Amino acid sequence: MCFGSKDKTDDTPGPRPAHHQQSPQASGKVNMPSPAQSHHHQQPQWQQQQQQQPAYGQSSQNDFAPPSGPPPSFGHHQQQHSSNDYAPPPGPPPNWGHNQSSAVDDFAPPPGPPPSQRQHHEDYAPPPGPPPSHSHQQRHDDYTQPPPGPPPAQFQPATHKQHDWESFVPDTALFPPPPAFFTGYDRSHTTNATEEEANAGETWCAQNPLTAPMDLDPVALDALRTHNIRLMSSPQFRGKLDWVSQGVWKGKTEKAAGDACIISYPPLYCVKYDSPLIPSAQRTKTIYYEVSIPRSASYNPFQGAMGGGGRSSSSGGGGNDEITLALGFTALPYPAFRMPGWHRGSLAVHGDDGHKYINDRWGGKDFTRPFRSGETYGIGMTFTNTGGKLDVNVFFTREGRITEQWDLHEEGDAEQDLPVTGLEGFHDLSCAIGTFSAVEFEAVFDPGRWKFRPQGL
């Protein structure tokens, strides 16, 4: 350490360390001088000290040299401490004794399986004992369990022969393809008009579009109210059409008569007076009429084989058992030289094949069995207001009972079915009776003479 400052310097030499000479005894070597040497070299003590002390300002290389010989602690204890100063203490470490087993266990895993495995095994382990269904308290009304006892086939007598279903069910690979339920026929299986007539009807409809709802005069409104409907025929109609009484008409056609459509006036459905969408009108409106076909009699001078009007028969010429009459409705105007149901805004059920036709100039769709003499048929339409839109249902009656019906907007064939525009309740609809060849009929519009009593008239 340093005391004071650098300014206070002292040139006085510092004290010298004591110089210890090793005695001859200590080194183990004794040199005895001879008397002559001892006498010759012996000097006074003050002279010896003077010789040993150097002059002032001179230093000796032994002034600060360590004393000769080993340090004091390097004596007889050198061997004892030199090898043991940094050596480990004797014996095992403190934790290596009788506590060795506990030291080893400090980081050893606890006995048994890990907790997660034990818990997982217990969580999803099945409960002890057999399942509930195997106990003696099994419920007999459990429909999921098989009945007691062996299967029936195991206790049947050996002489009992099982049902041989293969002999009763033929190979379906030989069956024809199933019919297309939503598609119609390309041709009727009875009689068909020519393609030229069909094209002429389409041309006429293109030249005469559907008219808007009409306003009826007081006479027409009174006729509609009293069901005193008038039937109107066209110049193409070959036959007789007579008024019998209020709401009753009779008609006959010749055997050479071609296709014709008879319509009614006033229309049975007038939008401006009958639509359920009118706030003051009823929520449901039904239009309906019936046609009776008298039994065949020899007095009918018009009865004969079919073949007039360019019709071709697919069954080999037709016969008297076919009723060439059609019942339906149509929007106005409609070509009078075509059967109802063949063009836009028209529908009908044809009596010769029993098919329904909805803007269909081909073969129609299966609907009912063909008409017969001596029976009464009816056709009607019901318009219902359902939340601001009109639902239209078409129904067909036979002898005063509804036998078939369909929804006008039912699912159809998107590729073949044509639109039903004109029949949805936004156009006036008239009665449409179609005739071809020789046929006799009676049309009834008076509800008091109907066999069927519809609702919502």
C-alpha positions in Angstrom: 0.0 0.0 0.0 1.0 3.6 -0.5 0.7 6.3 2.2 1.1 10.0 1.5 1.6 11.8 -1.7 4.3 11.8 -4.4 5.6 15.3 -3.4 6.7 14.1 0.0 9.7 11.9 -1.0 12.5 10.8 1.2 15.8 9.7 -0.1 16.7 8.0 3.1 17.3 4.3 2.3 14.8 2.1 3.8 15.5 -0.5 6.3 17.2 -3.6 5.1 15.9 -7.0 6.1 17.8 -9.0 8.5 20.2 -11.4 6.9 20.2 -14.8 8.4 23.1 -17.0 7.7 22.4 -20.6 7.8 24.3 -22.3 10.5 26.4 -25.2 9.6 24.4 -27.3 11.8 21.3 -26.5 10.0 22.7 -27.5 6.7 24.2 -30.7 8.0 27.7 -29.8 6.9 30.4 -28.7 9.4 33.7 -27.3 8.0 36.2 -26.8 10.8 39.1 -24.4 9.8 42.6 -25.1 10.7 44.3 -23.1 13.4 46.4 -21.4 10.8 43.4 -20.5 8.8 41.4 -19.3 11.8 44.3 -17.1 12.9 45.0 -15.8 9.5 41.5 -14.8 8.6 40.3 -13.7 12.0 39.6 -9.9 12.0 38.1 -7.5 14.4 34.4 -7.4 14.5 34.2 -3.7 13.6 36.3 -4.4 10.6 34.1 -7.2 9.5 30.9 -5.1 9.8 32.5 -2.3 7.9 33.4 -4.6 5.1 29.9 -6.0 5.0 28.2 -2.6 4.9 28.4 -1.0 1.4 28.9 2.7 1.0 26.1 5.1 1.0 24.3 5.3 -2.3 25.3 1.8 -3.3 23.0 -1.1 -3.2 23.6 -4.8 -3.1 21.8 -7.3 -5.1 20.9 -9.1 -1.9 19.3 -6.1 -0.2 15.8 -7.3 -1.2 16.6 -10.9 -2.0 14.6 -13.5 0.0 16.4 -15.1 2.8 18.3 -18.1 2.1 16.7 -21.5 2.7 13.1 -22.6 2.5 10.3 -20.6 4.0 9.6 -21.3 7.6 6.6 -23.3 6.8 8.6 -25.5 4.4 10.4 -27.3 7.1 9.7 -30.6 8.5 6.0 -30.2 7.6 6.7 -29.8 3.8 6.0 -33.4 3.0 2.8 -33.4 5.1 1.2 -30.3 3.5 2.6 -30.4 0.0 0.5 -33.4 -1.0 -2.6 -32.7 1.0 -3.1 -28.9 0.5 -5.5 -29.4 -2.5 -6.4 -33.1 -2.1 -10.1 -34.1 -1.4 -10.9 -34.9 2.2 -10.6 -38.6 3.1 -13.6 -40.9 2.7 -16.6 -40.8 0.4 -18.6 -37.6 -0.2 -21.0 -36.6 2.5 -24.0 -37.9 0.5 -22.3 -41.2 -0.5 -22.7 -42.8 2.8 -25.7 -44.4 4.3 -27.9 -41.9 2.5 -26.7 -43.1 -1.0 -30.0 -44.9 -1.7 -32.0 -41.8 -0.9 -29.7 -39.6 -3.1 -30.3 -42.0 -6.0 -34.1 -41.9 -5.5 -34.2 -38.1 -5.7 -34.7 -38.2 -9.5 -36.2 -41.6 -9.8 -39.8 -41.9 -11.2 -42.5 -42.7 -8.7 -43.7 -46.3 -8.6 -46.5 -47.4 -10.8 -47.7 -46.2 -14.2 -47.8 -42.5 -15.1 -51.0 -40.8 -13.9 -52.2 -40.0 -17.4 -52.1 -43.6 -18.4 -53.9 -44.7 -15.2 -56.6 -42.0 -15.7 -57.1 -42.8 -19.4 -57.4 -46.5 -18.6 -60.0 -45.8 -15.9 -62.0 -43.3 -17.9 -62.8 -45.6 -20.9 -62.7 -48.9 -19.1 -66.0 -50.8 -19.3 -68.0 -51.0 -16.1 -67.6 -54.2 -14.2 -70.0 -57.0 -14.8 -71.8 -58.2 -18.0 -73.6 -55.8 -20.3 -77.2 -54.8 -19.1 -78.8 -56.9 -21.9 -77.1 -60.0 -20.5 -78.5 -59.6 -17.1 -81.4 -61.6 -15.7 -83.4 -58.3 -15.7 -83.4 -58.0 -19.5 -86.5 -56.3 -20.8 -88.6 -58.5 -23.1 -90.1 -55.6 -25.0 -86.7 -54.3 -26.3 -87.2 -54.4 -30.1 -83.5 -54.2 -30.6 -82.9 -57.7 -29.2 -83.5 -60.8 -31.2 -86.3 -63.1 -30.1 -85.4 -65.9 -27.8 -84.6 -69.3 -29.2 -82.9 -70.3 -32.4 -83.8 -68.8 -35.8 -86.9 -70.2 -37.4 -85.0 -72.0 -40.1 -83.2 -74.2 -37.5 -86.3 -75.7 -36.0 -88.4 -76.1 -39.1 -89.1 -79.7 -40.1 -86.7 -81.2 -42.6 -89.7 -82.0 -44.9 -90.7 -78.3 -45.1 -89.4 -76.7 -48.3 -88.5 -73.1 -48.3 -90.1 -70.6 -50.7 -88.3 -70.8 -54.1 -88.5 -67.1 -55.0 -86.2 -67.5 -58.0 -88.8 -69.5 -59.9 -91.4 -66.7 -59.4 -89.3 -63.6 -60.0 -88.1 -63.6 -63.6 -84.8 -62.1 -64.8 -85.4 -58.3 -64.9 -82.6 -57.8 -67.3 -84.9 -58.9 -70.1 -87.6 -56.3 -69.1 -88.1 -53.3 -71.3 -87.0 -49.9 -69.9 -89.4 -48.2 -67.5 -91.8 -45.7 -68.9 -90.9 -42.0 -68.7 -93.6 -40.7 -66.2 -93.1 -37.0 -67.0 -93.0 -37.3 -70.8 -95.9 -37.5 -73.1 -96.6 -39.5 -76.2 -95.4 -38.5 -79.6 -98.6 -39.8 -81.1 -101.9 -41.0 -79.9 -102.6 -44.7 -80.1 -106.1 -44.0 -81.6 -106.3 -41.2 -84.2 -104.0 -38.3 -85.1 -104.3 -35.1 -87.1 -101.8 -34.3 -89.8 -98.7 -32.3 -89.4 -100.0 -29.7 -91.8 -103.0 -29.1 -89.6 -100.9 -28.8 -86.5 -98.6 -26.2 -88.3 -101.7 -24.3 -89.5 -103.0 -24.1 -85.9 -99.7 -22.7 -84.6 -99.6 -20.2 -87.4 -103.2 -19.0 -86.5 -102.2 -18.7 -82.8 -99.2 -16.6 -83.7 -101.4 -14.3 -85.8 -104.1 -14.0 -83.1 -102.5 -13.5 -79.6 -104.5 -13.9 -76.4 -106.8 -11.0 -75.6 -107.0 -9.1 -72.4 -109.9 -9.7 -69.9 -113.1 -8.3 -71.3 -115.8 -6.1 -69.8 -119.3 -7.8 -70.0 -122.4 -6.0 -70.8 -125.5 -6.4 -68.6 -127.0 -9.1 -70.8 -123.8 -11.2 -70.6 -123.6 -10.7 -66.9 -127.2 -11.8 -66.4 -126.5 -14.9 -68.6 -123.5 -15.7 -66.5 -125.4 -15.3 -63.2 -128.3 -17.5 -64.4 -126.0 -20.1 -66.1 -127.7 -19.4 -69.4 -124.5 -20.1 -71.3 -124.5 -20.0 -75.1 -122.5 -22.4 -77.3 -121.0 -21.0 -80.5 -119.8 -23.1 -83.4 -117.6 -22.2 -86.4 -118.1 -22.6 -90.1 -115.9 -25.7 -89.9 -118.4 -27.5 -87.7 -120.3 -30.1 -89.6 -123.3 -31.1 -87.6 -126.2 -29.8 -85.5 -126.0 -27.7 -82.3 -129.4 -27.1 -80.6 -130.5 -25.1 -77.5 -132.7 -27.4 -75.3 -133.4 -25.3 -72.3 -131.6 -22.8 -70.1 -128.1 -24.0 -69.6 -128.6 -27.2 -71.7 -127.4 -27.9 -75.3 -127.3 -30.9 -77.6 -125.0 -31.6 -80.5 -124.4 -34.1 -83.2 -121.7 -34.4 -85.9 -121.5 -36.1 -89.2 -119.2 -39.1 -89.8 -117.1 -37.0 -92.2 -116.7 -34.1 -89.8 -113.3 -32.9 -89.1 -111.7 -31.4 -86.0 -113.8 -28.6 -84.4 -113.8 -26.7 -81.2 -117.1 -25.3 -79.7 -116.7 -22.5 -77.2 -119.1 -20.8 -74.8 -120.1 -17.2 -74.3 -120.0 -15.5 -71.9 -116.7 -17.0 -70.6 -117.2 -19.3 -67.6 -114.4 -17.5 -65.8 -114.1 -13.7 -66.2 -111.1 -12.2 -64.6 -112.7 -8.8 -63.8 -115.6 -10.4 -62.0 -114.4 -13.8 -60.8 -110.7 -13.6 -59.9 -110.0 -14.5 -56.3 -107.4 -11.7 -56.3 -110.2 -9.1 -56.4 -110.7 -7.8 -52.8 -114.5 -8.0 -53.1 -114.5 -11.5 -54.7 -114.4 -14.9 -53.0 -111.1 -16.5 -52.2 -112.0 -19.5 -54.3 -113.6 -19.7 -57.7 -114.7 -22.9 -59.4 -115.9 -23.3 -63.0 -117.4 -26.6 -64.1 -119.7 -28.2 -66.7 -120.8 -31.7 -67.6 -121.4 -33.6 -70.8 -123.5 -36.7 -71.2 -123.0 -39.2 -74.0 -126.2 -41.1 -74.9 -126.0 -44.8 -75.6 -125.4 -45.8 -79.1 -128.6 -46.2 -81.1 -129.4 -47.0 -84.7 -131.4 -43.9 -85.0 -128.3 -41.7 -85.1 -127.8 -41.0 -88.8 -124.4 -39.6 -88.3 -122.9 -42.7 -86.6 -120.3 -44.3 -88.8 -116.6 -45.1 -89.3 -114.1 -42.4 -88.6 -111.8 -41.0 -91.2 -112.8 -37.4 -92.0 -110.9 -34.2 -91.6 -107.6 -35.7 -92.6 -107.3 -37.8 -89.4 -105.2 -40.9 -89.6 -106.0 -43.9 -87.4 -103.2 -45.7 -85.6 -105.4 -48.6 -84.6 -106.4 -49.6 -88.1 -109.3 -47.4 -88.9 -111.1 -46.8 -85.6 -114.6 -48.0 -84.7 -117.9 -47.1 -83.1 -116.6 -47.8 -79.6 -114.4 -44.7 -79.7 -115.9 -41.5 -78.4 -114.2 -38.8 -80.4 -115.2 -36.0 -78.0 -113.0 -33.7 -75.9 -113.9 -31.7 -72.8 -111.8 -28.7 -71.7 -111.3 -25.0 -71.3 -109.5 -22.4 -73.5 -108.5 -18.7 -73.4 -109.6 -16.5 -76.2 -109.2 -16.6 -79.1 -108.7 -20.2 -80.1 -108.6 -21.8 -83.6 -112.0 -23.3 -84.2 -110.6 -26.0 -86.6 -108.4 -27.6 -83.9 -109.3 -29.8 -80.9 -109.0 -28.1 -77.5 -105.7 -28.7 -75.6 -103.6 -28.8 -78.7 -102.4 -25.1 -78.6 -101.5 -22.3 -76.2 -104.0 -21.3 -73.5 -106.0 -24.5 -73.7 -106.4 -27.8 -71.9 -108.7 -30.8 -72.4 -109.3 -34.5 -71.8 -109.8 -36.5 -75.0 -112.3 -39.3 -74.9 -110.8 -41.5 -77.6 -107.6 -42.3 -75.7 -108.2 -40.9 -72.2 -105.1 -38.6 -72.4 -104.9 -35.1 -71.1 -103.6 -32.4 -73.4 -102.1 -29.1 -72.1 -100.8 -27.0 -75.0 -99.8 -30.3 -76.5 -100.2 -31.0 -80.2 -98.6 -34.5 -80.0 -99.9 -37.5 -78.2 -100.8 -36.1 -74.7 -100.2 -37.8 -71.4 -101.9 -40.7 -69.6 -104.8 -39.6 -67.5 -108.0 -41.7 -67.5 -109.7 -44.5 -69.4 -111.4 -43.7 -72.6 -115.0 -42.4 -72.6 -118.0 -44.7 -73.0 -121.5 -44.3 -74.2 -124.2 -43.8 -71.6 -121.9 -42.1 -69.1 -121.7 -38.5 -67.9 -118.3 -36.7 -67.6 -117.4 -33.4 -66.1 -114.4 -31.1 -66.0 -113.7 -28.2 -63.8 -111.0 -25.7 -62.6 -110.6 -24.2 -59.1 -108.7 -21.0 -58.6 -107.6 -20.3 -55.0 -106.0 -17.2 -53.6 -103.0 -18.3 -51.4 -101.1 -15.4 -50.1 -101.6 -13.1 -53.1 -101.0 -15.8 -55.8 -103.4 -18.2 -57.6 -103.2 -21.9 -57.2 -105.0 -23.7 -60.0 -106.4 -27.3 -59.7 -108.0 -29.2 -62.6 -110.3 -32.0 -61.8 -112.3 -34.6 -63.8 -115.5 -36.4 -62.8 -117.1 -39.6 -64.0 -120.7 -40.2 -63.1 -120.7 -37.4 -60.5 -117.5 -38.4 -58.7 -114.0 -36.9 -59.0 -111.8 -39.7 -60.4 -108.7 -37.8 -61.5 -107.2 -34.3 -61.0 -103.9 -32.5 -61.3 -102.2 -29.3 -60.3 -101.7 -26.9 -63.3 -98.2 -26.1 -62.1 -97.2 -29.7 -61.3 -93.7 -30.8 -62.2 -93.4 -31.6 -65.9 -90.9 -32.4 -68.5 -88.8 -29.3 -69.1 -87.7 -30.5 -72.5 -91.2 -31.3 -73.9 -93.9 -29.6 -71.9 -94.9 -26.1 -73.1 -96.0 -23.2 -71.0 -99.5 -23.0 -69.5 -99.9 -19.3 -70.2 -103.5 -18.3 -70.4 -104.7 -20.9 -68.0 -103.3 -19.4 -64.7 -106.3 -17.2 -63.9 -105.2 -14.0 -65.6 -107.2 -14.5 -68.8 -110.9 -15.2 -69.4 -111.6 -18.9 -69.9 -114.5 -20.4 -71.9 -115.9 -23.9 -72.2 -114.2 -25.8 -75.0 -115.9 -28.9 -76.4 -114.0 -30.7 -79.2 -115.6 -33.0 -81.8 -114.4 -35.2 -84.5 -116.2 -37.6 -86.8 -119.7 -38.8 -85.7 -120.5 -38.2 -82.1 -123.5 -37.2 -80.1 -123.5 -35.3 -76.7 -125.5 -33.1 -74.3 -123.7 -30.2 -72.5 -125.2 -29.1 -69.2 -124.3 -25.7 -67.6 -127.2 -25.6 -65.1 -125.9 -26.7 -61.6 -129.3 -28.0 -60.8 -128.9 -30.8 -63.4 -125.3 -31.8 -62.5 -124.5 -35.1 -61.0 -121.5 -33.5 -59.2 -121.9 -30.6 -56.7 -118.7 -28.6 -56.7 -117.8 -26.0 -54.1 -117.0 -22.3 -54.7 -119.2 -21.7 -57.7 
